Amino acid sequence: MRIGLWIVLLGVLLTATEPRRSAAQTKPPEKDQTIKLSTELMEVRAVVTDRQGKLVDGLAKEDFEVLENNRPQAVSFFSIERVAGRDGLSPPADKDAGKIAPVSPPKTPSRTIALFVDTLHLSTTSLLSMKQALRRYVNEQLSDEDLVALIPTTGTLGLVGQFTRDRRILRYAIEKLGPGPSSNDSFFTPYLAAMVDRDDPDALRVATSILAAEDRLPPPASYVRSRARQILSDAAYQTRTTLLTLKAVAEAMAGLPGQRLIVMFSDGFTLWEVGGQNTSEVQSVVSRAVRSGVTIYSIDAGGLRPPSMFDVSRPNAGSDPRIMSYTNASERDLQDGVNALARDTGGEPFFNTNDLAGAIQKALDKNRVYYALAYYPSTANDKKSFRQITVRVKNHPEYKVRSQKGYLAAELGKEKKAEQALTPEQRLVQAIVAPLPVTTLGVVVEADYLESEADEAQVSLQVNLDAERLEYREKDGRYLFALQVVTVVFDSSGKRVDGHTETIDGNLLPERLALAKRTGYRYARRFTLKPGLYQIRVGARETSTDRIGTGWALVEVPNLARQKLAMSSILLLDSKRDASGSAPAQEPVGSKFVEGIRFYRKSDFLPYYFRIYCDLTRSTPEAQLLMQTGIFQGDKMVGQVSWQPVSARQLGKDRKSIAAGEEIKLSSLPPGVYELRVAIKDSTSNRIANQSVVFGVEP
């Protein structure tokens, strides 16, 4: 996904003002050790199976030999990676896309999966079958250890094309998938066109018969040849677009955590173009995937199909009896590219199956145990060659090893040179749009929907910065730091709808610094956004060290003109603040954030606040609204208050909404992570709206 960023630079200077006092200088945190490598490290993922096809576990580094162009390579790094199987799957999430699945403390992903949908080469029937399989995967098979993105070749899914664990985002992406350009149902296929272009006389006769049946007029040979070249040109363009997009996905996955898999859905594509077959672009994708440590599994989305000649939905095939052989060859031609992408990256293709969800699961099951072997490739001056990689298990010729097959030497080092040419500001923007957060600096982003009569804005942004990770300069008993903070808002199509840059200069006394290191710094903004789904991305750069941290949050603005009942986000407040939630921006907050979760002390109260949007033209609408609250830890309910009138928790009312909330005593909850769920029901229509929020109780 390509996103153009044009940031509005406002240059707002924010400086804390306090009386000066003397204090000892704080020791800056130790920097991570920098290791400079003289060449690019090549990482190979190998899956080993025995004669029965069972995964082989427990092999050691000494059991393997790695060859590049038949030359042995010294394995510098080795590890065995194991991913939980079906028994490690999380419970299926609620199928209502508007509900939020129970949240537990984030784990480091064991697998990063790109679901690549080749919409340029999918029929409408294949698209419908594939979407059904993807729904089943998200609802039943998605593991808590998986990080997943859904990426099409045509159009853009915008923010839902990002890697996520959020089932809401993935469901939204699946439903948004649409067909690409109208598919060509003609029997004049790219393969047949290629044979005509190669002056095959039989192919020319078959193509002439097909066009005569389709156009009901026998065409001259010159027209048939011209039509063949046009078919090849169109097919080559679509194939090139698919492969360039796939290569970009593989490149974006380099360095992402855990095992890296691309599951590709396609009806297949041809490698023929005017003048012959072009395999260089497939080879380039394979090379990029190998250097990114990515394995590709390709799934024929069409599944089991009747022979093309017996498909009544297709046009007349003509009367030439030789058409059957060209039709069969055309179907094999469409499989060549997707077959090579899978096998040459260490994966497998899946053809002729209607169980697409089962194919996804098989692809994941085949990689539950794999070996990571890394070596430094030779710097020999053969930049134009395709270097072949071979992985074998010593003394076990019966073992089958699936691994990447090779890469293009000419592409070594290109990304490093491009990265070195970027300015600090460009690196920050690049980090903001990257598929995963940069965590060198601690940046936690919260985005909440909340609108009221007194404020035209709909979305509140809160950025919490980890004060312990910053470097401070002591001057005259005060501690100084400087940050550049960039905020960008994208809508669901990936379009930038807002952007902002600010410079934050910190100037703290010792006691304020001590408090900040426990609670962090808060940066807050409000946005005016139309109804829709948005992602707000934030990046912070420490100007003295050029270190970067990024984070983002998803927020949905409902269309109140259409929805009869809706809720704002649930806002968790600091226990020392009033119910309005107001607090000076950039002041240290009272709650502690860990991995994006707000933690409270056991002695605190948990204050929360939200607004209800309903038909306020009725008399006393709050009397017709019921409210239910519950606290959960995982799927276990640890406390619940049954349905009661909203009026019992009402805090206020304006012409747009009803404000409600309360404080919950936390002393009875053991330390841990919890989820607060609130549901509102209209007793006259039985409509229900619900929201949830995660919080923690400190030990």
C-alpha positions as MATLAB code, in Angstrom:
seq = 'MRIGLWIVLLGVLLTATEPRRSAAQTKPPEKDQTIKLSTELMEVRAVVTDRQGKLVDGLAKEDFEVLENNRPQAVSFFSIERVAGRDGLSPPADKDAGKIAPVSPPKTPSRTIALFVDTLHLSTTSLLSMKQALRRYVNEQLSDEDLVALIPTTGTLGLVGQFTRDRRILRYAIEKLGPGPSSNDSFFTPYLAAMVDRDDPDALRVATSILAAEDRLPPPASYVRSRARQILSDAAYQTRTTLLTLKAVAEAMAGLPGQRLIVMFSDGFTLWEVGGQNTSEVQSVVSRAVRSGVTIYSIDAGGLRPPSMFDVSRPNAGSDPRIMSYTNASERDLQDGVNALARDTGGEPFFNTNDLAGAIQKALDKNRVYYALAYYPSTANDKKSFRQITVRVKNHPEYKVRSQKGYLAAELGKEKKAEQALTPEQRLVQAIVAPLPVTTLGVVVEADYLESEADEAQVSLQVNLDAERLEYREKDGRYLFALQVVTVVFDSSGKRVDGHTETIDGNLLPERLALAKRTGYRYARRFTLKPGLYQIRVGARETSTDRIGTGWALVEVPNLARQKLAMSSILLLDSKRDASGSAPAQEPVGSKFVEGIRFYRKSDFLPYYFRIYCDLTRSTPEAQLLMQTGIFQGDKMVGQVSWQPVSARQLGKDRKSIAAGEEIKLSSLPPGVYELRVAIKDSTSNRIANQSVVFGVEP';
ca = [
       0.000    0.000    0.000;
       1.387    3.389   -0.957;
       0.489    6.352    1.205;
       1.548    9.887    0.321;
       2.256   12.024    3.360;
       2.242   15.807    3.304;
       2.636   16.971    6.891;
       1.437   20.420    7.928;
       4.300   21.955    9.905;
       2.896   24.263   12.544;
       5.988   24.520   14.743;
       4.179   24.930   18.062;
       6.614   25.280   20.962;
       5.492   23.804   24.264;
       7.710   24.506   27.286;
       7.051   23.602   30.926;
       7.551   26.510   33.333;
       8.643   25.932   36.926;
      10.924   27.725   39.442;
      14.548   26.594   39.160;
      16.188   24.406   41.777;
      19.527   22.646   41.881;
      19.811   18.869   41.598;
      22.297   16.212   40.623;
      22.446   15.264   36.984;
      20.464   12.198   35.971;
      22.509    9.501   34.285;
      21.240    9.041   30.718;
      19.981    5.580   29.795;
      22.485    3.323   28.138;
      22.205    3.153   24.375;
      21.725   -0.136   22.594;
      24.996   -1.442   21.237;
      25.300   -0.872   17.508;
      26.634   -3.745   15.423;
      27.822   -2.896   11.921;
      27.716   -5.703    9.405;
      29.991   -5.651    6.378;
      27.466   -7.444    4.197;
      23.811   -8.485    4.156;
      22.797  -11.439    6.282;
      20.857  -14.100    4.383;
      18.248  -15.908    6.479;
      16.823  -19.192    5.242;
      13.718  -20.808    6.765;
      13.791  -24.606    6.416;
      10.957  -27.053    7.146;
      12.034  -30.700    7.437;
       9.665  -33.663    7.049;
      10.212  -37.422    7.116;
       8.994  -40.064    4.666;
       5.493  -39.930    6.190;
       5.347  -36.150    5.798;
       5.620  -35.511    9.546;
       7.534  -32.488   10.796;
      11.023  -33.301   12.093;
      11.857  -31.486   15.328;
      15.012  -31.338   17.435;
      17.711  -31.031   14.765;
      20.851  -29.068   15.609;
      22.977  -26.604   13.671;
      25.528  -29.315   12.959;
      22.866  -31.444   11.234;
      22.467  -28.952    8.370;
      24.532  -27.949    5.400;
      23.730  -24.838    3.379;
      25.063  -24.340   -0.142;
      24.969  -21.296   -2.393;
      25.634  -22.146   -6.039;
      26.862  -25.528   -4.742;
      29.437  -23.867   -2.470;
      29.182  -24.651    1.277;
      28.296  -21.690    3.491;
      29.169  -21.161    7.149;
      25.954  -20.921    9.180;
      26.438  -17.941   11.487;
      23.076  -18.028   13.267;
      20.747  -20.945   13.971;
      17.503  -21.421   15.851;
      14.539  -23.772   16.081;
      11.187  -22.004   15.939;
       7.945  -23.592   17.082;
       4.463  -22.132   16.592;
       1.382  -23.309   18.511;
      -0.901  -25.603   16.553;
      -4.684  -25.757   16.664;
      -4.592  -26.285   20.427;
      -2.880  -22.901   20.724;
      -5.679  -20.993   19.050;
      -7.569  -18.342   20.934;
     -11.331  -18.756   21.461;
     -13.397  -17.562   18.507;
     -14.274  -13.890   18.795;
     -17.847  -12.645   18.786;
     -19.022  -12.592   15.170;
     -20.587   -9.192   15.629;
     -18.035   -6.923   13.955;
     -19.017   -4.071   16.235;
     -17.930   -5.895   19.374;
     -14.397   -6.018   20.694;
     -12.817   -9.351   21.533;
     -11.410   -9.871   25.050;
      -7.933   -8.406   25.283;
      -4.976   -9.944   27.065;
      -1.469   -8.545   27.465;
       0.178   -8.466   24.007;
       2.532  -11.296   23.123;
       5.410  -11.136   20.688;
       3.950  -12.539   17.446;
       5.153  -16.010   16.488;
       3.873  -15.555   12.949;
       3.378  -12.617   10.599;
       0.917  -13.475    7.818;
       0.002  -11.450    4.740;
      -3.248  -12.613    3.109;
      -2.535  -11.459   -0.442;
      -5.671  -11.271   -2.624;
      -4.892  -11.126   -6.356;
      -8.075   -9.276   -7.317;
      -6.704   -8.719  -10.840;
      -6.896  -12.454  -11.448;
     -10.026  -13.501   -9.544;
     -13.408  -14.298  -11.034;
     -16.516  -13.156   -9.162;
     -17.216  -16.746   -8.119;
     -13.681  -17.202   -6.816;
     -13.874  -13.913   -4.908;
     -17.058  -14.973   -3.097;
     -15.594  -18.368   -2.165;
     -12.376  -16.762   -0.967;
     -14.190  -14.200    1.218;
     -16.152  -16.990    2.865;
     -12.886  -18.834    3.614;
     -11.289  -15.691    5.018;
     -14.266  -15.085    7.333;
     -13.888  -18.619    8.658;
     -10.159  -18.137    9.167;
     -10.600  -14.892   11.128;
     -13.459  -16.213   13.263;
     -12.119  -19.712   13.962;
      -8.428  -20.072   13.161;
      -6.728  -16.765   13.929;
      -4.257  -17.248   16.783;
      -3.314  -14.729   19.445;
       0.279  -15.279   18.298;
      -0.486  -14.196   14.714;
      -0.066  -10.746   13.188;
      -2.152  -10.523    9.993;
      -2.756   -8.125    7.105;
      -5.177   -8.391    4.172;
      -3.730   -6.854    0.999;
      -5.340   -6.718   -2.488;
      -3.713   -5.969   -5.855;
      -6.384   -3.499   -6.988;
      -7.419   -0.402   -5.083;
      -6.406   -0.090   -1.456;
      -7.812   -1.134    1.874;
      -6.030    1.779    3.488;
      -5.650    1.287    7.212;
      -7.106   -2.218    7.136;
      -4.200   -3.248    4.931;
      -1.940   -2.962    7.986;
      -0.709   -5.856   10.111;
      -2.971   -6.320   13.113;
      -4.400   -8.767   15.641;
      -7.757   -6.976   15.683;
     -10.481   -9.191   14.230;
     -12.678   -6.105   13.684;
     -10.188   -4.661   11.229;
      -9.777   -7.954    9.376;
     -13.545   -8.476    9.088;
     -13.903   -4.934    7.795;
     -11.184   -5.600    5.219;
     -12.806   -8.827    4.023;
     -16.171   -7.179    3.468;
     -14.536   -4.284    1.632;
     -12.815   -6.569   -0.889;
     -14.296   -6.085   -4.338;
     -13.673   -7.590   -7.772;
     -10.994   -6.245  -10.071;
     -11.444   -5.483  -13.771;
     -13.924   -7.640  -15.633;
     -12.372  -11.006  -16.384;
     -11.977  -12.207  -19.943;
     -14.097  -15.333  -20.454;
     -13.005  -15.778  -24.045;
     -11.338  -19.003  -25.106;
      -8.802  -16.788  -26.836;
      -6.505  -17.060  -23.809;
      -3.091  -15.459  -23.291;
      -1.461  -18.850  -23.886;
      -3.244  -19.269  -27.219;
      -2.366  -15.666  -28.072;
       1.287  -16.435  -27.327;
       1.208  -19.399  -29.691;
      -0.328  -17.187  -32.394;
       2.415  -14.627  -31.748;
       4.972  -17.416  -32.261;
       3.448  -18.199  -35.694;
       2.004  -21.583  -34.705;
      -0.295  -22.407  -37.656;
      -2.592  -24.634  -35.580;
      -2.965  -21.894  -32.969;
      -3.856  -19.390  -35.697;
      -6.599  -21.677  -37.009;
      -8.022  -22.306  -33.507;
      -7.969  -18.590  -32.674;
      -9.686  -17.759  -35.960;
     -12.423  -20.304  -35.172;
     -12.927  -18.834  -31.689;
     -13.199  -15.246  -32.925;
     -15.573  -16.337  -35.700;
     -17.843  -17.931  -33.072;
     -17.637  -14.960  -30.698;
     -17.934  -12.177  -33.298;
     -20.062  -14.184  -35.744;
     -17.806  -13.120  -38.577;
     -14.665  -14.921  -39.838;
     -11.740  -12.536  -39.199;
      -8.681  -12.105  -41.443;
      -5.356  -13.486  -40.204;
      -3.951   -9.978  -39.675;
      -6.770   -9.150  -37.270;
      -6.228  -12.398  -35.325;
      -2.516  -11.619  -34.915;
      -3.287   -8.043  -33.847;
      -5.831   -9.294  -31.325;
      -3.298  -11.787  -29.954;
      -0.752   -9.037  -29.309;
      -3.395   -6.931  -27.552;
      -4.385   -9.863  -25.319;
      -0.735  -10.458  -24.434;
      -0.128   -6.776  -23.678;
      -3.139   -6.587  -21.350;
      -2.209   -9.834  -19.610;
       1.411   -8.751  -19.169;
       0.294   -5.478  -17.558;
      -1.954   -7.281  -15.070;
       0.722   -9.870  -14.265;
       3.325   -7.147  -13.749;
       0.975   -5.239  -11.409;
       0.318   -8.362   -9.343;
       3.991   -9.238   -9.049;
       5.108   -5.690   -8.212;
       2.500   -5.509   -5.442;
       3.509   -8.921   -4.136;
       7.174   -7.902   -4.138;
       6.328   -4.747   -2.161;
       4.502   -6.876    0.424;
       7.511   -9.192    0.777;
       9.796   -6.193    1.148;
       7.562   -4.642    3.829;
       7.680   -7.898    5.822;
      11.484   -7.901    6.123;
      12.337   -7.715    9.806;
       8.805   -8.335   11.065;
       8.564  -10.696   14.039;
       8.327  -14.465   13.929;
       7.762  -16.638   10.914;
       6.814  -14.641    7.821;
       4.203  -16.126    5.491;
       2.319  -14.829    2.483;
      -0.857  -16.738    1.620;
      -1.775  -15.772   -1.930;
      -5.271  -16.222   -3.412;
      -5.446  -16.161   -7.205;
      -7.007  -17.898  -10.188;
      -3.522  -17.805  -11.712;
      -1.747  -15.619  -14.264;
       0.267  -16.071  -17.428;
       3.964  -15.353  -17.841;
       3.626  -14.951  -21.613;
       3.970  -11.535  -23.234;
       4.639  -10.266  -26.748;
       7.905  -11.883  -27.796;
       7.913  -14.841  -25.401;
       7.786  -15.865  -21.758;
       9.036  -13.481  -19.076;
      10.084  -15.175  -15.843;
      12.350  -12.364  -14.598;
       9.635  -10.654  -12.538;
       8.658  -13.896  -10.784;
      12.348  -14.432  -10.093;
      12.587  -10.912   -8.657;
       9.646  -11.569   -6.302;
      11.224  -14.849   -5.195;
      14.526  -13.063   -4.584;
      12.877  -10.348   -2.487;
      10.895  -12.921   -0.504;
      14.032  -14.973    0.165;
      15.978  -11.936    1.391;
      13.017  -10.976    3.611;
      12.730  -14.478    5.073;
       9.227  -14.830    3.584;
       7.582  -18.099    2.506;
       4.736  -17.933   -0.022;
       1.784  -20.329   -0.154;
      -0.446  -19.961   -3.214;
      -4.069  -21.094   -3.184;
      -6.100  -21.539   -6.358;
      -9.201  -19.574   -5.349;
     -11.278  -21.145   -8.122;
     -11.159  -24.545   -6.444;
     -12.593  -27.540   -8.262;
     -14.004  -26.382  -11.595;
     -15.575  -28.205  -14.516;
     -13.472  -28.317  -17.698;
     -13.681  -24.985  -19.483;
     -15.268  -26.563  -22.531;
     -18.267  -27.621  -20.419;
     -18.767  -24.294  -18.660;
     -22.108  -23.024  -19.993;
     -21.427  -19.525  -18.636;
     -18.641  -19.013  -21.170;
     -19.111  -17.988  -24.811;
     -19.116  -20.338  -27.785;
     -15.714  -21.972  -28.202;
     -15.914  -22.473  -31.944;
     -15.901  -25.695  -33.931;
     -12.189  -26.514  -34.246;
     -11.539  -29.861  -32.476;
      -7.998  -28.820  -31.513;
      -9.308  -26.180  -29.096;
      -9.418  -28.694  -26.212;
      -5.630  -29.143  -26.184;
      -5.032  -25.363  -26.152;
      -7.618  -24.893  -23.404;
      -5.940  -27.511  -21.211;
      -2.534  -25.968  -21.874;
      -3.958  -22.536  -20.982;
      -5.124  -23.780  -17.589;
      -1.682  -25.246  -16.870;
      -0.110  -21.961  -18.011;
      -2.058  -20.016  -15.366;
      -0.619  -22.287  -12.664;
       3.045  -21.921  -13.616;
       3.616  -18.524  -11.978;
       1.829  -19.190   -8.685;
       3.462  -22.620   -8.525;
       6.954  -21.110   -8.907;
       6.292  -18.388   -6.310;
       5.364  -21.012   -3.732;
       7.926  -23.722   -4.386;
      10.903  -21.394   -4.898;
      10.274  -19.619   -1.575;
       9.893  -22.846    0.406;
       6.088  -22.992    0.361;
       3.559  -25.091   -1.530;
       0.709  -24.417   -3.975;
      -2.824  -25.667   -3.350;
      -4.834  -26.523   -6.465;
      -8.197  -28.223   -7.044;
      -9.701  -27.837   -3.582;
     -12.948  -26.177   -2.553;
     -11.892  -26.126    1.099;
      -9.994  -22.834    0.946;
     -10.115  -22.321    4.718;
      -8.688  -25.808    5.115;
      -5.897  -24.901    2.702;
      -5.026  -21.885    4.862;
      -4.869  -24.111    7.932;
      -2.715  -26.690    6.138;
      -0.279  -23.961    5.110;
       0.022  -22.863    8.737;
       0.238  -26.422   10.081;
       3.060  -27.240    7.663;
       5.174  -24.534    9.308;
       4.617  -25.190   13.004;
       8.265  -26.287   13.339;
      10.959  -24.670   11.222;
      14.660  -23.949   11.356;
      16.172  -20.510   10.825;
      19.663  -20.654    9.323;
      21.542  -17.467    8.495;
      24.804  -16.896    6.673;
      26.746  -14.058    5.102;
      26.666  -14.420    1.302;
      29.757  -14.006   -0.773;
      30.579  -10.528   -2.079;
      31.856  -11.987   -5.361;
      31.445   -9.744   -8.376;
      28.584  -11.668  -10.004;
      25.858   -9.093   -9.517;
      23.763  -10.289  -12.459;
      23.436  -13.900  -11.383;
      20.619  -15.720   -9.627;
      22.249  -17.459   -6.689;
      20.803  -20.872   -5.942;
      20.353  -21.924   -2.303;
      20.312  -25.575   -1.241;
      19.633  -26.829    2.297;
      20.234  -30.462    3.243;
      20.178  -32.561    6.412;
      23.400  -34.532    6.764;
      23.145  -38.333    6.809;
      19.370  -38.245    6.249;
      18.673  -38.525    2.515;
      15.123  -39.620    3.360;
      14.293  -36.207    4.858;
      12.603  -33.663    2.644;
      13.649  -30.042    3.163;
      11.466  -27.138    2.048;
      13.367  -23.864    1.913;
      13.957  -20.804   -0.231;
      15.581  -21.649   -3.567;
      17.635  -18.530   -4.321;
      17.894  -14.789   -4.860;
      19.218  -12.147   -7.252;
      22.688  -10.982   -6.251;
      22.129   -7.598   -7.912;
      19.565   -6.644   -5.243;
      21.957   -7.000   -2.299;
      22.431   -3.798   -0.336;
      19.942   -1.665   -2.287;
      17.677   -1.003    0.695;
      20.580   -0.021    2.955;
      21.821    2.570    0.475;
      18.338    4.044    0.096;
      17.905    4.233    3.873;
      21.243    6.000    4.334;
      20.141    8.744    1.918;
      17.100    9.721    4.019;
      17.021   12.821    6.219;
      15.961   12.464    9.902;
      12.515   13.880    9.061;
      12.121   11.442    6.160;
      13.105    8.525    8.390;
      10.442    9.600   10.885;
       7.758    9.715    8.176;
       8.932    6.333    6.879;
       8.677    4.885   10.385;
       5.174    6.306   10.829;
       3.810    4.474    7.759;
       5.755    1.258    8.435;
       3.678   -1.899    9.048;
       4.822   -2.259   12.673;
       5.572    0.275   15.408;
       9.125    1.408   16.075;
       9.744    0.937   19.789;
      13.108    2.642   20.403;
      11.114    5.365   22.157;
       7.968    4.363   24.021;
       4.896    5.826   22.272;
       1.358    4.744   23.245;
      -1.557    6.147   21.236;
      -5.201    6.243   22.331;
      -7.971    7.471   20.028;
     -11.512    7.823   21.376;
     -14.788    8.819   19.773;
     -16.628   11.442   21.829;
     -18.780   14.299   20.578;
     -21.035   16.698   22.422;
     -23.044   19.829   21.809;
     -20.281   22.031   23.211;
     -17.539   20.717   20.891;
     -17.572   20.324   17.104;
     -14.725   17.756   17.190;
     -15.505   14.040   17.373;
     -12.203   12.320   18.168;
      -9.837   12.704   21.115;
      -6.203   11.723   20.686;
      -3.937   11.047   23.633;
      -0.272   10.206   23.115;
       1.618    8.920   26.133;
       5.409    9.099   25.944;
       7.640    6.881   28.071;
       9.766    9.352   30.033;
      12.253    6.708   31.158;
      13.501    6.109   27.612;
      14.371    9.749   26.926;
      17.789   11.321   27.356;
      17.968   14.437   29.546;
      20.483   17.244   29.579;
      21.060   18.842   32.984;
      21.354   22.615   33.060;
      21.122   24.827   36.154;
      19.425   22.088   38.165;
      16.757   21.403   35.537;
      16.422   18.535   33.069;
      15.891   19.315   29.398;
      14.705   17.239   26.447;
      13.340   17.963   22.967;
      10.991   15.936   20.771;
       9.497   16.303   17.319;
       5.993   14.775   17.303;
       4.204   14.100   13.993;
       0.518   13.118   13.869;
      -1.188   11.854   10.706;
      -4.822   10.783   10.288;
      -5.817    8.343    7.498;
      -9.333    7.396    6.462;
     -10.298    3.841    5.524;
      -9.165    4.324    1.911;
      -5.667    5.290    3.016;
      -6.138    8.997    2.259;
      -4.501   11.487    4.606;
      -7.198   13.717    6.092;
      -5.173   15.544    8.740;
      -1.547   16.093    9.679;
       0.289   17.995   12.371;
       3.848   18.485   13.589;
       4.853   19.959   16.928;
       8.093   20.484   18.791;
       8.010   19.691   22.509;
      10.741   21.176   24.708;
      10.798   19.746   28.236;
      12.239   21.710   31.169;
      11.721   19.818   34.445;
      12.645   20.020   38.100;
      13.973   16.813   39.740;
      10.714   15.966   41.525;
       8.706   16.461   38.318;
      11.154   14.256   36.439;
      10.771   11.496   39.039;
       6.978   11.600   38.654;
       7.235   11.691   34.860;
       9.416    8.590   34.794;
       6.668    6.693   36.564;
       3.680    8.009   34.642;
       5.037    9.342   31.341;
       4.110   12.483   29.423;
       0.757   13.185   27.831;
       0.168   14.911   24.522;
      -3.502   15.546   23.597;
      -5.430   16.778   20.558;
      -9.012   16.845   19.254;
      -9.995   16.178   15.622;
     -13.062   17.032   13.562;
     -13.764   13.975   11.395;
     -16.691   12.807    9.267;
     -18.410    9.466    9.979;
     -16.133    6.586    9.056;
     -13.215    4.434   10.150;
      -9.855    6.126   10.785;
      -6.355    5.324   11.872;
      -4.305    7.948   13.704;
      -0.545    7.431   13.454;
       1.961    9.218   15.653;
       5.737    9.341   15.506;
       8.150   10.931   17.978;
      11.794   11.730   17.267;
      14.277   12.711   19.941;
      16.174   15.525   18.269;
      19.390   15.074   20.283;
      19.828   11.379   19.385;
      17.579   10.929   16.297;
      15.911    7.974   18.059;
      12.329    7.240   16.970;
       9.185    5.724   18.419;
       5.818    5.273   16.696;
       2.324    4.084   17.524;
      -1.197    4.216   16.175;
      -4.813    3.688   17.109;
      -8.063    2.879   15.332;
     -11.237    4.896   15.869;
     -14.679    4.787   14.253;
     -16.994    7.800   14.053;
     -20.617    6.583   13.780;
     -23.178    8.222   11.557;
     -25.621    9.544   14.152;
     -28.120   10.476   11.424;
     -28.556    6.766   10.636;
     -27.945    5.001   13.940;
     -30.829    4.999   16.399;
     -28.585    4.102   19.324;
     -24.828    4.586   19.669;
     -22.166    5.070   22.324;
     -18.996    7.058   22.514;
     -15.780    5.345   23.502;
     -15.415    4.614   27.188;
     -12.948    7.111   28.588;
     -10.874    5.982   31.545;
     -10.007    8.930   33.752;
      -7.262    9.443   36.276;
      -8.555    8.725   39.757;
      -7.293   12.147   40.880;
      -9.203   14.054   38.194;
     -12.792   15.218   38.009;
     -15.441   13.523   35.871;
     -14.975   15.913   32.971;
     -11.606   14.313   32.289;
      -9.889   17.652   31.803;
      -6.165   17.821   32.481;
      -3.401   20.125   31.332;
      -1.699   18.867   28.167;
       1.924   17.727   28.497;
       1.550   17.249   32.268;
       2.613   13.907   33.755;
      -0.442   11.672   34.158;
      -1.389    9.826   37.312;
      -1.903    6.412   35.729;
       0.900    4.187   34.494;
       0.879    2.773   30.959;
       2.331   -0.642   30.166;
       2.109   -1.956   26.573;
      -0.675    0.533   25.884;
      -2.757   -0.472   28.909;
      -3.588    2.037   31.664;
      -2.803    0.632   35.122;
      -4.268    1.747   38.447;
      -3.258    1.033   42.023;
      -5.447   -1.316   44.058;
      -6.235    1.622   46.338;
      -7.585    3.662   43.400;
     -11.072    3.989   42.032;
     -11.572    3.324   38.334;
     -13.477    6.353   36.997;
     -15.004    6.035   33.530;
     -17.182    8.244   31.399;
     -19.105    7.914   28.106;
     -21.962    9.470   26.156;
     -25.111    7.890   24.719;
     -26.564    8.998   21.380;
     -30.236    8.233   20.866;
     -33.559    9.805   19.905;
     -33.684   12.708   22.328;
     -36.976   14.023   20.936;
     -38.808   11.594   23.190;
     -39.782   12.726   26.651;
     -37.300   11.549   29.300;
     -35.406    9.170   26.954;
     -32.995    8.266   29.752;
     -35.874    6.556   31.546;
     -36.205    4.175   28.567;
     -32.505    3.304   28.493;
     -30.984    0.470   30.513;
     -27.310   -0.029   31.342;
     -25.311   -3.160   32.163;
     -21.651   -3.290   33.201;
     -19.255   -6.183   33.630;
     -15.588   -6.745   34.378;
     -13.866   -9.652   32.659;
     -10.431  -11.206   32.794;
     -10.041  -12.994   29.492;
     -13.326  -14.849   29.038;
     -13.975  -15.131   32.762;
     -16.463  -12.694   34.276;
     -15.231  -11.422   37.644;
     -18.047   -8.989   38.333;
     -21.279   -7.748   36.796;
     -24.040   -5.259   37.518;
     -27.331   -6.321   35.946;
     -29.563   -4.063   33.852;
     -30.536   -0.854   35.586;
     -31.842    2.532   34.422;
     -29.231    4.811   32.860;
     -30.630    7.579   35.034;
     -28.888    5.937   38.012;
     -25.502    6.642   36.371;
     -26.415    9.815   34.485;
     -23.915   12.673   34.760;
     -25.495   15.189   32.416;
     -27.395   15.794   29.202;
     -27.290   18.142   26.229;
     -29.221   18.374   22.965;
     -26.990   15.752   21.368;
     -26.379   13.065   23.974;
     -26.651   11.776   27.519;
     -23.523   11.593   29.663;
     -23.084    8.642   32.032;
     -20.363    7.064   34.139;
     -19.275    6.014   37.606;
     -16.297    5.040   39.742;
     -15.518    1.386   40.445;
     -13.579    0.365   43.537;
     -10.575   -1.768   42.590;
      -9.454   -3.065   45.993;
     -11.185   -6.433   45.479;
      -9.432   -7.156   42.166;
      -6.125   -9.077   42.179;
      -3.309   -7.535   40.110;
      -3.746   -8.208   36.402;
      -5.306   -7.038   33.154;
      -9.089   -6.636   32.916;
     -11.756   -5.538   30.476;
     -14.647   -3.258   31.375;
     -17.711   -3.870   29.183;
     -20.683   -1.532   29.105;
     -23.926   -2.227   27.220;
     -26.826    0.178   26.669;
     -30.290   -1.116   25.714;
     -33.296    0.829   24.493;
     -36.185   -0.890   26.277;
     -38.715    0.317   23.671;
     -36.917   -1.154   20.643;
     -34.500   -3.636   22.276;
     -31.637   -2.084   20.317;
     -28.271   -2.582   22.047;
     -25.032   -0.622   21.812;
     -21.874   -1.708   23.587;
     -18.281   -0.664   24.133;
     -15.353   -2.016   26.111;
     -12.010   -0.808   27.389;
      -8.984   -2.550   28.885;
      -7.307   -1.543   32.143;
      -4.828   -3.010   34.590;
      -4.396   -3.252   38.346;
      -0.833   -2.852   39.589;
       0.718   -5.482   41.888;
];
